[in-house]
């Protein structure tokens, strides 16, 4: 694990992957090695490899919260088939029982991806109350408000604009900032 970290610090992701894989040859079910490898694969945007490793972790340790969270997020964001989305929703049910804002955010976002905008808003409002200064949480809430139809249109648009504006105020450079700014512009342009 330390060798992989040093190799990543030296901008050698291939070497870091090799370190994790070498470790897994000796300790094939080592949770920290598996999670490290999955995280690195995710960082490399090799989402299918990351999904496979997180699934392996959960086979060995079904209650692993980090792997549950990360697998749910990857399935919802990087696969479009119904089975993957159904699996992400199943994992989200576990995440909903936690008090961790990041895990709850994943659950809320999975429901957004599924099209259950009311449930998404309900969860994400709680996330933003617990951790209001995380831009991606505000972004997710804003996007969920945009799609929610049970709230009157004017109120929904105002709430979405407020959340997106807050996300950009916290950090104009978070990963989804460009999309947030585009949606905010659509909401505020007459």
QUIRA-V239454 format. One record per residue. N is the residue number from 1. RES is the residue in one small letter. PHI is phi as a letter, one per 40 degrees, with the letter a starting at -180 (999 if undefined). Layout:
# QUIRA-V239454
N|RES|PHI  N|RES|PHI
This chain:
# QUIRA-V239454
1|x|999  2|x|c  3|x|c  4|x|c  5|x|c  6|x|c  7|x|c  8|x|c  9|x|c  10|x|c  11|x|f  12|x|b  13|x|c  14|x|c  15|x|c  16|x|c  17|x|d  18|x|c  19|x|c  20|x|c  21|x|c  22|x|c  23|x|c  24|x|c  25|x|c  26|x|c  27|x|b  28|x|c  29|x|b  30|x|c  31|x|d  32|x|c  33|x|c  34|x|c  35|x|c  36|x|c  37|x|c  38|x|c  39|x|c  40|x|c  41|x|c  42|x|c  43|x|d  44|x|c  45|x|g  46|x|c  47|x|c  48|x|c  49|x|c  50|x|c  51|x|d  52|x|c  53|x|c  54|x|c  55|x|c  56|x|c  57|x|d  58|x|c  59|x|c  60|x|c  61|x|a  62|x|d  63|x|c  64|x|c  65|x|c  66|x|c  67|x|c  68|x|c  69|x|c  70|x|c  71|x|c  72|x|d  73|x|c  74|x|c  75|x|c  76|x|c  77|x|c  78|x|b  79|x|b  80|x|b  81|x|c  82|x|c  83|x|c  84|x|c  85|x|c  86|x|c  87|x|c  88|x|c  89|x|c  90|x|d  91|x|c  92|x|c  93|x|c  94|x|c  95|x|c  96|x|c  97|x|c  98|x|c  99|x|b  100|x|c  101|x|d  102|x|c  103|x|c  104|x|c  105|x|c  106|x|d  107|x|d  108|x|c  109|x|c  110|x|c  111|x|c  112|x|d  113|x|c  114|x|c  115|x|g  116|x|c  117|x|c  118|x|c  119|x|c  120|x|d  121|x|c  122|x|d  123|x|c  124|x|c  125|x|c  126|x|c  127|x|c  128|x|c  129|x|c  130|x|c  131|x|b  132|x|c  133|x|b  134|x|b  135|x|d  136|x|c  137|x|c  138|x|c  139|x|d  140|x|d  141|x|c  142|x|d  143|x|c  144|x|c  145|x|d  146|x|d  147|x|c  148|x|c  149|x|b  150|x|c  151|x|c  152|x|d  153|x|d  154|x|c  155|x|c  156|x|c  157|x|c  158|x|c  159|x|c  160|x|c  161|x|c  162|x|c  163|x|c  164|x|c  165|x|c  166|x|c  167|x|d  168|x|c  169|x|c  170|x|c  171|x|a  172|x|c  173|x|b  174|x|c  175|x|d  176|x|c  177|x|d  178|x|c  179|x|c  180|x|c  181|x|c  182|x|c  183|x|c  184|x|c  185|x|c  186|x|c  187|x|c  188|x|b  189|x|c  190|x|c
